[in-house]
Amino acid sequence: CDWSSDVCSSDLFWIPEGYTSLIRLINDLGLGDQLDPSGTTFTFPRDGRLHTLDCARFVRTGLRFDLLSTRSKLALGKLVKDCLQVRRHLGGGDLSALADWDRASAADYTLTRTNREILDYIVNPILACVAGEVPERLSQVDLLYSFGTFLSGMNVFTLRDGMSAYAETIAGRLGT
């Protein structure tokens, strides 16, 4: 991440431990030694400062989490509530079970349910690192799935040389 501008590189990508097929493929490609465990603690940049949240201790660290205003922390509860409502459908990566929830872009959904502060400082970084894209180009379901993964407290991995190493290795194997 470029901490000075509060923008994450698109090459920084979290791989949740539950993505066993992807982790197996990374190992099969010979990139297993590049998998770095990142744990459950995540850092969010804002105004030149880093704000840390431990998803395994979400309530305890969330109360001290000073990235958001009190108003936004309360509004964030709406996203948590929605994630809990769809939680049983969030496993396995098959998002088709959430088709009824797919009514808006992740950005529009966030602004309707919460506010700009949450979009800018929570949703955007999470989607950039879990889905590799900006909220305007992702759906409400992508947000609920990614946010649910984030809130689950599961460990995540990154590739030491960035996610581009994965694509470059596949492209090399395909001869492109």
DRENPA-3360 file (N, C-alpha, C; in nm, 2 decimals, always signed):
BEGIN
1 = CDWSSDVC = +0.08/-0.12/+0.00/+0.00/+0.00/+0.00/+0.09/+0.12/+0.00 ~ +0.04/+0.23/-0.06/+0.10/+0.36/-0.06/+0.03/+0.43/+0.06 ~ +0.09/+0.42/+0.17/+0.03/+0.47/+0.30/+0.01/+0.62/+0.29 ~ +0.10/+0.69/+0.22/+0.09/+0.84/+0.21/-0.04/+0.89/+0.14 ~ -0.09/+0.81/+0.05/-0.21/+0.85/-0.03/-0.33/+0.77/+0.00 ~ -0.32/+0.68/+0.10/-0.43/+0.59/+0.14/-0.49/+0.51/+0.03 ~ -0.40/+0.47/-0.06/-0.45/+0.39/-0.18/-0.37/+0.25/-0.17 ~ -0.44/+0.14/-0.18/-0.37/+0.01/-0.19/-0.34/-0.03/-0.33;
9 = SSDLFWIP = -0.23/-0.09/-0.35/-0.19/-0.14/-0.48/-0.29/-0.26/-0.52 ~ -0.32/-0.27/-0.64/-0.40/-0.38/-0.69/-0.33/-0.51/-0.68 ~ -0.20/-0.50/-0.66/-0.12/-0.63/-0.66/-0.12/-0.69/-0.51 ~ -0.17/-0.61/-0.42/-0.18/-0.66/-0.28/-0.32/-0.73/-0.27 ~ -0.31/-0.86/-0.25/-0.44/-0.94/-0.25/-0.44/-1.04/-0.14 ~ -0.54/-1.04/-0.06/-0.56/-1.13/+0.05/-0.61/-1.26/+0.00 ~ -0.56/-1.37/+0.04/-0.61/-1.51/+0.01/-0.66/-1.57/+0.14 ~ -0.79/-1.58/+0.16/-0.83/-1.64/+0.29/-0.80/-1.78/+0.29;
17 = EGYTSLIR = -0.77/-1.84/+0.41/-0.73/-1.97/+0.43/-0.84/-2.07/+0.38 ~ -0.96/-2.03/+0.38/-1.07/-2.11/+0.33/-1.07/-2.13/+0.18 ~ -0.99/-2.05/+0.10/-0.98/-2.07/-0.04/-0.88/-2.18/-0.07 ~ -0.92/-2.30/-0.03/-0.83/-2.42/-0.04/-0.79/-2.45/-0.18 ~ -0.88/-2.44/-0.27/-0.85/-2.47/-0.41/-0.74/-2.38/-0.47 ~ -0.76/-2.25/-0.44/-0.66/-2.15/-0.48/-0.52/-2.17/-0.42 ~ -0.52/-2.20/-0.29/-0.40/-2.23/-0.22/-0.33/-2.36/-0.28 ~ -0.41/-2.46/-0.31/-0.36/-2.58/-0.36/-0.30/-2.55/-0.50;
25 = LINDLGLG = -0.37/-2.47/-0.58/-0.32/-2.43/-0.72/-0.19/-2.35/-0.71 ~ -0.18/-2.26/-0.61/-0.06/-2.18/-0.59/+0.06/-2.28/-0.55 ~ +0.03/-2.37/-0.47/+0.14/-2.47/-0.44/+0.17/-2.56/-0.56 ~ +0.08/-2.60/-0.64/+0.10/-2.68/-0.76/+0.19/-2.60/-0.86 ~ +0.17/-2.47/-0.86/+0.25/-2.38/-0.95/+0.39/-2.36/-0.91 ~ +0.42/-2.41/-0.79/+0.55/-2.39/-0.73/+0.57/-2.25/-0.66 ~ +0.46/-2.19/-0.63/+0.46/-2.06/-0.56/+0.43/-2.07/-0.41 ~ +0.42/-2.19/-0.36/+0.39/-2.21/-0.22/+0.49/-2.14/-0.12;
33 = DQLDPSGT = +0.61/-2.14/-0.16/+0.71/-2.07/-0.07/+0.69/-1.92/-0.06 ~ +0.61/-1.87/-0.15/+0.58/-1.72/-0.15/+0.45/-1.69/-0.07 ~ +0.38/-1.79/-0.02/+0.26/-1.76/+0.06/+0.31/-1.72/+0.20 ~ +0.27/-1.59/+0.23/+0.30/-1.54/+0.36/+0.18/-1.53/+0.44 ~ +0.18/-1.59/+0.56/+0.06/-1.58/+0.65/+0.05/-1.43/+0.70 ~ -0.07/-1.38/+0.69/-0.09/-1.24/+0.74/-0.17/-1.24/+0.86 ~ -0.22/-1.35/+0.91/-0.30/-1.36/+1.03/-0.44/-1.30/+1.02 ~ -0.49/-1.25/+1.13/-0.62/-1.19/+1.13/-0.62/-1.04/+1.16;
41 = TFTFPRDG = -0.50/-0.98/+1.17/-0.49/-0.84/+1.20/-0.47/-0.76/+1.07 ~ -0.55/-0.66/+1.05/-0.55/-0.58/+0.93/-0.53/-0.43/+0.96 ~ -0.45/-0.37/+0.88/-0.42/-0.23/+0.90/-0.48/-0.14/+0.79 ~ -0.55/-0.04/+0.83/-0.61/+0.05/+0.73/-0.55/+0.19/+0.74 ~ -0.51/+0.25/+0.63/-0.45/+0.38/+0.63/-0.56/+0.49/+0.62 ~ -0.53/+0.60/+0.70/-0.61/+0.72/+0.68/-0.53/+0.84/+0.74 ~ -0.53/+0.94/+0.66/-0.47/+1.07/+0.70/-0.32/+1.05/+0.75 ~ -0.25/+0.96/+0.68/-0.11/+0.94/+0.72/-0.09/+0.85/+0.84;
49 = RLHTLDCA = -0.19/+0.80/+0.90/-0.18/+0.71/+1.02/-0.23/+0.57/+0.98 ~ -0.19/+0.47/+1.05/-0.23/+0.33/+1.03/-0.32/+0.29/+1.15 ~ -0.43/+0.23/+1.12/-0.53/+0.19/+1.22/-0.55/+0.04/+1.21 ~ -0.54/-0.03/+1.32/-0.53/-0.17/+1.32/-0.66/-0.23/+1.38 ~ -0.71/-0.34/+1.32/-0.82/-0.42/+1.36/-0.79/-0.56/+1.36 ~ -0.81/-0.63/+1.47/-0.79/-0.78/+1.47/-0.93/-0.85/+1.46 ~ -0.95/-0.91/+1.34/-1.08/-0.97/+1.32/-1.11/-1.09/+1.40 ~ -1.01/-1.15/+1.46/-1.03/-1.26/+1.55/-1.08/-1.21/+1.69;
57 = RFVRTGLR = -1.06/-1.08/+1.71/-1.11/-1.02/+1.84/-1.19/-0.89/+1.80 ~ -1.28/-0.91/+1.71/-1.35/-0.80/+1.64/-1.41/-0.70/+1.74 ~ -1.49/-0.75/+1.83/-1.56/-0.66/+1.92/-1.46/-0.58/+2.01 ~ -1.36/-0.65/+2.07/-1.27/-0.58/+2.16/-1.18/-0.48/+2.08 ~ -1.13/-0.52/+1.97/-1.04/-0.42/+1.89/-1.13/-0.32/+1.82 ~ -1.25/-0.36/+1.78/-1.34/-0.27/+1.71/-1.38/-0.15/+1.80 ~ -1.40/-0.17/+1.93/-1.44/-0.06/+2.02/-1.32/+0.05/+2.02 ~ -1.20/+0.00/+2.01/-1.09/+0.09/+2.02/-1.04/+0.14/+1.88;
65 = FDLLSTRS = -1.10/+0.09/+1.77/-1.07/+0.12/+1.64/-1.10/+0.26/+1.60 ~ -1.00/+0.35/+1.59/-1.02/+0.49/+1.57/-1.02/+0.54/+1.43 ~ -1.04/+0.45/+1.33/-1.04/+0.48/+1.19/-1.17/+0.56/+1.16 ~ -1.28/+0.52/+1.22/-1.41/+0.57/+1.19/-1.47/+0.66/+1.30 ~ -1.56/+0.75/+1.26/-1.63/+0.83/+1.36/-1.73/+0.73/+1.44 ~ -1.78/+0.78/+1.55/-1.88/+0.70/+1.62/-2.00/+0.67/+1.54 ~ -2.04/+0.78/+1.46/-2.16/+0.76/+1.37/-2.14/+0.65/+1.27 ~ -2.02/+0.65/+1.21/-1.99/+0.54/+1.11/-1.98/+0.41/+1.18;
73 = KLALGKLV = -1.92/+0.40/+1.30/-1.91/+0.27/+1.37/-2.05/+0.21/+1.39 ~ -2.15/+0.30/+1.43/-2.28/+0.25/+1.44/-2.35/+0.21/+1.31 ~ -2.32/+0.29/+1.21/-2.37/+0.26/+1.07/-2.32/+0.13/+1.02 ~ -2.19/+0.10/+1.06/-2.12/-0.02/+1.01/-2.20/-0.15/+1.06 ~ -2.27/-0.14/+1.17/-2.35/-0.25/+1.22/-2.45/-0.30/+1.11 ~ -2.50/-0.21/+1.02/-2.59/-0.25/+0.92/-2.53/-0.35/+0.82 ~ -2.40/-0.33/+0.79/-2.33/-0.42/+0.70/-2.31/-0.55/+0.77 ~ -2.27/-0.54/+0.90/-2.25/-0.67/+0.98/-2.38/-0.74/+0.98;
81 = KDCLQVRR = -2.49/-0.68/+1.01/-2.63/-0.74/+1.02/-2.66/-0.81/+0.88 ~ -2.64/-0.74/+0.77/-2.66/-0.80/+0.64/-2.58/-0.92/+0.62 ~ -2.45/-0.92/+0.66/-2.36/-1.03/+0.64/-2.41/-1.15/+0.73 ~ -2.46/-1.12/+0.85/-2.51/-1.23/+0.93/-2.63/-1.29/+0.87 ~ -2.71/-1.21/+0.80/-2.84/-1.26/+0.74/-2.80/-1.36/+0.62 ~ -2.69/-1.33/+0.55/-2.66/-1.42/+0.44/-2.55/-1.51/+0.46 ~ -2.50/-1.52/+0.59/-2.38/-1.59/+0.62/-2.39/-1.74/+0.58 ~ -2.50/-1.80/+0.60/-2.50/-1.95/+0.56/-2.48/-1.97/+0.41;
89 = HLGGGDLS = -2.50/-1.87/+0.33/-2.48/-1.88/+0.19/-2.34/-1.84/+0.14 ~ -2.26/-1.78/+0.24/-2.13/-1.72/+0.20/-2.02/-1.82/+0.18 ~ -2.03/-1.94/+0.23/-1.92/-2.04/+0.22/-1.91/-2.10/+0.08 ~ -1.80/-2.15/+0.05/-1.77/-2.22/-0.07/-1.75/-2.14/-0.20 ~ -1.77/-2.02/-0.19/-1.74/-1.93/-0.31/-1.85/-1.93/-0.41 ~ -1.96/-2.01/-0.40/-2.07/-2.01/-0.49/-2.17/-1.90/-0.45 ~ -2.16/-1.79/-0.52/-2.25/-1.67/-0.49/-2.39/-1.68/-0.55 ~ -2.42/-1.78/-0.63/-2.55/-1.79/-0.69/-2.66/-1.79/-0.59;
97 = ALADWDRA = -2.64/-1.84/-0.47/-2.74/-1.85/-0.37/-2.78/-1.71/-0.32 ~ -2.70/-1.61/-0.35/-2.73/-1.48/-0.30/-2.78/-1.39/-0.41 ~ -2.84/-1.45/-0.52/-2.89/-1.37/-0.63/-2.99/-1.27/-0.59 ~ -3.08/-1.31/-0.49/-3.18/-1.21/-0.45/-3.12/-1.09/-0.38 ~ -3.00/-1.10/-0.34/-2.94/-0.98/-0.27/-2.86/-0.89/-0.37 ~ -2.85/-0.94/-0.49/-2.77/-0.87/-0.59/-2.85/-0.76/-0.66 ~ -2.86/-0.65/-0.59/-2.95/-0.54/-0.65/-2.88/-0.41/-0.68 ~ -2.75/-0.40/-0.64/-2.68/-0.27/-0.66/-2.53/-0.30/-0.67;
105 = SAADYTLT = -2.45/-0.20/-0.71/-2.31/-0.21/-0.70/-2.27/-0.20/-0.55 ~ -2.15/-0.25/-0.52/-2.10/-0.24/-0.38/-2.10/-0.10/-0.33 ~ -2.06/-0.01/-0.42/-2.05/+0.14/-0.38/-2.19/+0.19/-0.35 ~ -2.29/+0.17/-0.44/-2.43/+0.22/-0.42/-2.49/+0.16/-0.29 ~ -2.47/+0.03/-0.27/-2.52/-0.04/-0.16/-2.47/+0.02/-0.03 ~ -2.33/+0.04/-0.03/-2.27/+0.09/+0.09/-2.32/+0.23/+0.12 ~ -2.33/+0.32/+0.02/-2.38/+0.45/+0.04/-2.53/+0.45/+0.09 ~ -2.61/+0.36/+0.04/-2.75/+0.35/+0.08/-2.76/+0.30/+0.22;
113 = RTNREILD = -2.68/+0.20/+0.26/-2.69/+0.14/+0.39/-2.61/+0.22/+0.50 ~ -2.50/+0.28/+0.46/-2.42/+0.35/+0.56/-2.38/+0.49/+0.51 ~ -2.25/+0.51/+0.48/-2.21/+0.65/+0.45/-2.08/+0.65/+0.37 ~ -2.04/+0.76/+0.33/-1.92/+0.78/+0.25/-1.79/+0.74/+0.32 ~ -1.79/+0.77/+0.45/-1.67/+0.73/+0.53/-1.64/+0.58/+0.53 ~ -1.75/+0.51/+0.55/-1.73/+0.36/+0.55/-1.69/+0.31/+0.41 ~ -1.75/+0.37/+0.30/-1.71/+0.33/+0.17/-1.56/+0.36/+0.14 ~ -1.52/+0.48/+0.18/-1.38/+0.52/+0.15/-1.28/+0.44/+0.24;
121 = YIVNPILA = -1.31/+0.42/+0.36/-1.20/+0.37/+0.45/-1.22/+0.23/+0.50 ~ -1.33/+0.17/+0.47/-1.35/+0.02/+0.51/-1.37/-0.06/+0.38 ~ -1.48/-0.03/+0.31/-1.52/-0.11/+0.20/-1.42/-0.11/+0.08 ~ -1.37/+0.01/+0.05/-1.28/+0.02/-0.06/-1.15/-0.06/-0.04 ~ -1.09/-0.04/+0.08/-0.96/-0.12/+0.11/-0.99/-0.27/+0.11 ~ -1.10/-0.31/+0.17/-1.13/-0.46/+0.19/-1.16/-0.52/+0.05 ~ -1.24/-0.45/-0.04/-1.26/-0.50/-0.17/-1.14/-0.50/-0.26 ~ -1.05/-0.40/-0.24/-0.93/-0.40/-0.32/-0.84/-0.52/-0.28;
129 = CVAGEVPE = -0.84/-0.56/-0.16/-0.75/-0.66/-0.12/-0.81/-0.80/-0.12 ~ -0.94/-0.81/-0.11/-1.01/-0.94/-0.12/-1.05/-0.98/-0.26 ~ -1.11/-0.88/-0.33/-1.16/-0.90/-0.46/-1.08/-0.84/-0.57 ~ -0.98/-0.75/-0.54/-0.89/-0.70/-0.64/-0.96/-0.59/-0.73 ~ -1.06/-0.53/-0.68/-1.14/-0.43/-0.76/-1.20/-0.32/-0.67 ~ -1.24/-0.22/-0.74/-1.31/-0.10/-0.67/-1.46/-0.13/-0.65 ~ -1.52/-0.07/-0.55/-1.66/-0.10/-0.52/-1.76/-0.06/-0.63 ~ -1.72/+0.04/-0.71/-1.81/+0.08/-0.82/-1.82/-0.03/-0.93;
137 = RLSQVDLL = -1.72/-0.12/-0.94/-1.72/-0.23/-1.04/-1.76/-0.36/-0.98 ~ -1.79/-0.37/-0.85/-1.83/-0.49/-0.79/-1.98/-0.48/-0.75 ~ -2.04/-0.60/-0.72/-2.18/-0.60/-0.68/-2.19/-0.60/-0.53 ~ -2.32/-0.58/-0.49/-2.35/-0.59/-0.35/-2.32/-0.73/-0.29 ~ -2.34/-0.83/-0.37/-2.31/-0.97/-0.33/-2.15/-0.98/-0.31 ~ -2.08/-0.92/-0.40/-1.93/-0.93/-0.38/-1.89/-0.87/-0.25 ~ -1.95/-0.75/-0.22/-1.92/-0.69/-0.09/-1.96/-0.77/+0.03 ~ -2.08/-0.83/+0.03/-2.13/-0.91/+0.14/-2.04/-1.03/+0.16;
145 = YSFGTFLS = -2.00/-1.09/+0.04/-1.91/-1.21/+0.05/-1.77/-1.17/+0.10 ~ -1.71/-1.07/+0.05/-1.58/-1.02/+0.09/-1.58/-0.98/+0.24 ~ -1.68/-0.90/+0.27/-1.69/-0.85/+0.41/-1.72/-0.96/+0.51 ~ -1.80/-1.06/+0.47/-1.82/-1.18/+0.55/-1.69/-1.26/+0.57 ~ -1.61/-1.27/+0.47/-1.48/-1.34/+0.48/-1.39/-1.26/+0.57 ~ -1.39/-1.13/+0.56/-1.31/-1.05/+0.65/-1.35/-1.06/+0.79 ~ -1.48/-1.06/+0.82/-1.54/-1.06/+0.95/-1.53/-1.20/+1.02 ~ -1.50/-1.30/+0.94/-1.50/-1.44/+0.99/-1.38/-1.47/+1.08;
153 = GMNVFTLR = -1.28/-1.38/+1.07/-1.17/-1.40/+1.16/-1.07/-1.50/+1.11 ~ -1.09/-1.55/+0.98/-1.00/-1.65/+0.93/-0.87/-1.59/+0.89 ~ -0.77/-1.67/+0.90/-0.63/-1.62/+0.86/-0.63/-1.60/+0.71 ~ -0.55/-1.51/+0.67/-0.53/-1.48/+0.52/-0.38/-1.49/+0.49 ~ -0.36/-1.51/+0.36/-0.22/-1.51/+0.31/-0.21/-1.40/+0.20 ~ -0.08/-1.37/+0.17/-0.05/-1.28/+0.06/+0.06/-1.36/-0.02 ~ +0.08/-1.32/-0.14/+0.20/-1.37/-0.21/+0.31/-1.27/-0.20 ~ +0.43/-1.31/-0.16/+0.54/-1.22/-0.13/+0.57/-1.13/-0.25;
161 = DGMSAYAE = +0.56/-1.18/-0.37/+0.59/-1.10/-0.49/+0.46/-1.04/-0.55 ~ +0.35/-1.04/-0.48/+0.23/-0.99/-0.53/+0.15/-1.09/-0.61 ~ +0.02/-1.06/-0.62/-0.07/-1.15/-0.70/-0.03/-1.16/-0.84 ~ +0.04/-1.06/-0.89/+0.09/-1.07/-1.03/+0.18/-1.19/-1.06 ~ +0.25/-1.23/-0.95/+0.34/-1.35/-0.97/+0.25/-1.47/-1.00 ~ +0.13/-1.48/-0.95/+0.04/-1.59/-0.98/+0.00/-1.59/-1.13 ~ -0.04/-1.47/-1.18/-0.08/-1.46/-1.32/+0.04/-1.48/-1.41 ~ +0.15/-1.42/-1.37/+0.27/-1.44/-1.46/+0.32/-1.58/-1.47;
169 = TIAGRLGT = +0.31/-1.66/-1.36/+0.34/-1.80/-1.36/+0.25/-1.88/-1.45 ~ +0.12/-1.85/-1.44/+0.02/-1.92/-1.53/+0.05/-1.89/-1.67 ~ +0.07/-1.76/-1.70/+0.09/-1.71/-1.84/+0.22/-1.78/-1.89 ~ +0.32/-1.79/-1.81/+0.45/-1.86/-1.85/+0.42/-2.00/-1.88 ~ +0.34/-2.07/-1.81/+0.31/-2.21/-1.83/+0.23/-2.23/-1.96 ~ +0.15/-2.13/-1.99/+0.06/-2.14/-2.11/+0.14/-2.09/-2.23 ~ +0.26/-2.03/-2.21/+0.34/-1.99/-2.32/+0.29/-1.86/-2.38 ~ +0.23/-1.78/-2.30/+0.18/-1.65/-2.35/+0.26/-1.53/-2.30;
% end
